[in-house]
Amino acid sequence: MTSNDLTSNDLTSNDLTSNDLTSNDVTGDDRGRLRVGVIGADTGASWAGVSHIPAIHGLGTLTLSAVATRREDSARRAADAFGATRWFADPLAMIRSDTVDIVTVAVRVPAHAGLVRAAVDAGKAVYCEAPLGSSLAETVELASLATSRPAVVGLQGRLNPSVRRAAQLVHDGAIGRPLNARVVSTTSGFGPVTATNYTYFEQAASGAGLLTITAGHTLDIVEAVLGATVEVDARTGILWPHPLVADTGDRVMREVPDHADVLARTASGALVSVNVSGGVAPGDAVFRFEVRGTDGWLTLTGGSLFGVQGGDLTLTASAAFDAPDRPASANASGPSINIGEVYAALAADLRTGSRSAPGFDHAVHNARLIAAVAEAAATGRRVTVAAR
């Protein structure tokens, strides 16, 4: 989930840094660190501020080279607060700058497309928050632009150390053949109360709702452990059709579901029931993923007000297992844990030519999966999920 206010109307270029040149070589700074420029790093209640910034600072392979917001004053404050070398009031100027190797897009979903296109055109590696596009068609189009440069999407939950260890246990047969699984996944968003800055979440055209964000991240973690989803049944609902805008006292119309129940079958043969709920009080946020196999069980638990992707998870199992790896980003906590794993994978991909971070093709698969859930809910029919 992102919370910066940058929109597609902010994509006009100015002359603040018109002398910046595009660099097609990953050079890094004088310490050999890859230089990251973050679009949407605001000192207010920004997602980038609580996740991307601490994750970057905790990795020895990266350095925060630049930040960009839509106003000069906020950009200057962000650079000072977050320790960035440079600031930009024009994200396109930052993208063109030869002081940036990796462009991070952490703004509202409707603004993703223009910024991602510009970053790819500039030959930069890209880290874009999920969902990648505001629609399946836009996601497919953006994925088609990706070149030899790594272009990754923020489906970070699958790289959580506990999720990776759970996936290993299943792969190694530690609990036998997976039979079934139950998932409860909640978020404090999409409930009875919202704020002006977040009313765009209520609009179907924005592409940023409970299905594309909370359900998207949740089902991606299920797939990381149990394999690709083969087919889905679903029911969705709008439990709070007119949420209160707390800072104005107005009410807005919610156009997208704030609750979803999904019944899925995965490539491993496991049957999975998933309950995704919005509007849960921050202190009551919960994520619980229970897997039963022929020879045992495992459970992943946690929860954060941001949803499962915004926090750490704890693994328990009937089989013995090695402790999950320590977070890649030093002193990472909360949202920065999983974000740090994506940055670490992206840095390794850039250095070695591997492709370990979730790429834009992965974003397309996730978008297709969510589209299948929406179709199943709308039609009342079981829907086959297109293979990757």
N, C-alpha and C positions, 0 to 999 in steps of 0.2 A: 504494500500500500504506500502511496506517496502522498505528501501533503503540501508541497510547494505550489504556489499560485501561478507559475509560468504556464501560459497557454499558447496556442498556435499563433496568436496575434503578436507574440513577442519575438517573432523570428525575422524581423527586419534588421539588416546589418547597419552598424554605424561605423564611424571612423576612429573609434577609441584605439584600436590596435591594427590599423590597416596595413602596417608594415610586416605583420606576422606572416611567415611563410609556412606552407605545408611541408611536413617531413614524412617521407614514406619509409624511413628506416627507424627501427626501434633502437634508440641510442641510450636513453636513460640519463640520469644526472651524473655528476662527477663521482658519485659513489657507486655507480652501476645500477641504481634503482630506477625502475620504470616510473615514469611521471604520469600521475593521474589528474585529470581535470574533471571536477564534479559540477554538473549543471543541476541546480536545485538545492545547493547547500546554503540554506538560510539559517540565521541564528534563532529564528522563531521555532515554532513547533514543527520542524521539518523532519521527514523520515530520514533524509540523508544525514542530518546532524546527529541523530542517535544511532545510526547504523553504519553508513558508509565511512564517515569521517574517522571514528575510533577504529574501525576495521583496518583502514589504510594505515593509520599511524602505528598499528600493532604488527605490521608486516615489514620485515627487513628488506623485502624485494621491491617495495613500492615507496613512493613519496608523494605527498599531496602538493602538486605543482600549481594548481589553479582552482578557483571556484568561480561560478557564474550564476548570477541571479538576474532579475529583470530591471533592477534599479542600481544606480551607482552607490547610493548610500548603504543599501543592504549588502551589496557585493563587497564593499570595503569592510563593513563590520564582520562579514563572514570570514574574509581573509585574515583579519586580526584575531578573531575568536578561534578559528580552526588551525591557524598556523600555515596557511597557504602562502606560497611565494608570490602569486599574482592573483588579481581579481579582474573580472570582466563583467560589464553591464550588458554585454551582447554575447549570447552563447555561441553565435556563429563565428565571432572573432576568436573566442577561445578554441573552438574546434579547428580553426585554421592555424592556430599558433604552433610554431615549431618547438614550443616548450611543453607540449602535451603528447604523450604516447597513447594513453588510454582515455577515451571519453566516456564518462559515466552519465547516463540520462536518468535522473531521479526526480521527475516532474510529473504533472498530471498526464494520464494516459492519452488524451487527445493531442498532446504536444509531442508524443514520442516520435511519430512518423517523420515529421520535418527534421527533427534533430538527428535521428538515426540516419536518414538519407544523407544529410550534410556530413556526418562523421564518416560514413562509408565512402562517400565521394572524396573526402580528404585523405583517405588511406589510413585512417586511424582504427585501432582496435576499439571495440564498443562493448560496454556493459550497460544494458538497458533493463530497467525494472520490468517486472511482469504485471499485467499482460503486455506483451510486446506491442500489439496493435489494438485499436479500438473495435476491431471486428476481425472475423476469421479471414476475410478477403484481404484486409490491410496487413494482417500478420503474414499471410502467404507472400504478398508483394514485397514486404520488407525482407523476408527471408531470402527471396530471390536475388536481392542486392548483395548479399554477403559474398565476399571474395575470399582470397587466401588469408586475409587478416581474421583473427578470431573475433567473432561477434557473439556475445553471450547474453542470455536472458536471466533475470533474477529469480529463478525457481530454486532458491537456495536451500530449502528444507531437505532436499534429497542428499545434500552434502553434509548435513549435520553428522558429527562423529558417531552418535548413537544409531542413527538411521543406517549409516554405512555398515556398522557392525551387525545390525539386525539383518540387513540384506546378505551379508556374508554368512550368517548362521543359516538362513534359508537356503542359500546357494550350496552350502556344504552339507545339507541334509541333517543338520543338528536337531531339527524338530520333526524330521520325516517329511512326508508329502504334505504341503499345506492344504488344509481342508476348508476352513472358513475364517473370516475375520470380522470384527466389529470395530467401528470407528465413531467417536464423538469428537467433533471439532467446533470450537466456538470462537467468537470474536466480540469485542465490545462495540464494533461498528455495526451499521445497518440495523439499529434498534429504534426505540420510540423517540429519541432525541438526537438532533444533529446540530451543526453550526454552519454559518454562512459559507465558510471556506470549504465545507464538505458536501454542500448540496448537489454538486455535480455527480456524486455517487448515486443519486436517486434517478438520474437520467439514463435511459437505455442507450442513447447514442454515444455516451461517454465511454462505454466499454469497460467501466470500472464498477463492478458490483460484487455482491456476495458470491455469485457463481464464478465470475472470472478471477476473483482474487482469493477468497477464502476456500471455496471449493476447488479452484484450480491448484492451489498449493497443497491442499489436503490429498487430492487424488494423485498428485505427482509423487507424494511420499508413499502412498499405497503402491504405486507402480514401481518405485525404487526398491521396495521390499519384495513384492509379489509378482512383478512382471507386468507387461503391458495389459491394459484393459481391452477385453475382447468385445463385450457388449454391456449395455446398461439399460435399466429401467429407472424411472425417476418420478418424483412428485415434488413440486415446488409451491411456495405460497408467499403471499405478502401479509404478514401478521400485523404490521403497523403501516397502513396505507397512507397516513398523513402525519409523518413525524414532525415534532415541534422543533423549530429553529431557535435554539436557546438564547442566542444573543440578540434576536429581534422580536421574539414572541410570535412570529408568523408560523404558518404550517405549509408544508410543501407536499406535492403528490409524489409518492414513490412509484416508479415505473418498473422496478426490477424486484425479483424475489429477495426476501430476507431470511428465508428458510428453505432447506433442500434435504430431501431424503433420496439416496441413490442406492440401488442394488446393482452390483457389478459382478462380472465374471472375468478373471484375469487369465493370462496365458499359462500360469502355473496350475490352473484348474480350480483355484480357490474362489469361493463365493464370498463376497464382501458387502456388508451393509454399512452405509456411511450416513451419519446425521450431521448436517452442517447448520449451525444456528448463529444468527446475529443478535445483537442487543443484550449480550450477557454482561453483567457488571464486571469491571476490570478485575476485581478481587476474586471473582468466581469463574474466570476464564479457565477452560479445561481442554486438553487434548488427550484422548486415550485411544490407542490402537492395539487391539488384542488379536493375536493370530494363533489359531489352533492347528496343529499338525498331527499326523498319525502317531508320532513318537514324542510329542511334547508341545510346548507353547512358548510364546514370547510376547512381551508387552512393551510398548513405548508410551510414556506419559510425560505430560508437561502442560503448557498452556501459557498464553500471554494475551494482554489486551489487544495486541496487533493481530492475533491469530497464530497458528502453529509455526508459521515461517519466521515469526519475530521472537523466538525464544529457544532455549535449550531443551533437550529431551533426555529422559532417563530410561535406560533399557534394563529389563529384567527378563529372565528366561529359565526354563526348566533345565536347560543344558548349560554346562560350564562354558564361559567365554572370556577372552581377553578383554580387559577394560577398553572402552572406546578411546581413540586417539585424543590427545590434548588438542584444543582448538589451535588452528594455524596462526591466528592473530593473537599476539601476546596480550594477556590481561583482558581478553574479550569477554563481554558479558551481554546478556539480553540479545537485542537485535543484531549486534555486531558479530556474534559467534558465527552464525550461518553465512552472513555476508562476507566475513573474512575467509571462509572456506572457498567461496566463489572466486574472490580476488586471488587467493593462493593458487587455485587451479588455473586461472587465466594467466597469471604471471608465469607459471610453469609451461603453459601452452605456447606463450610468446617466446620463451627461451629455447624450448626444445622442439617445437612444431607438433606437439601432441594435441589432442582435442579432448581434454578431460572435463572441462567446464560445460554446463548445459548451453548448447548453441541455439541459433535461431531456428534450426530445423526442429529442435526440441520444443521451442515455443509454438511452432505450427502444430505439432502433435497435441500439445496441451490445449490449444485453442479448438482443435477438432474434437477432442474429448469433451470439452465443455459444451460445444455446439451439439454433440450427441446427447448430452444430459438435458439440454434445453429442449431438444426435439422430442425426446422421450417424455418429458414432463408435459409438453404441449399437446402431444398426440395420444398419450396413454399407451403407447406401443413400445416394445423392446427395440432398441436401436443398436446395430452393429457399428463398432468403432473402426474407422479406417486404419489399416496397418501402416506403420511408419515406412 
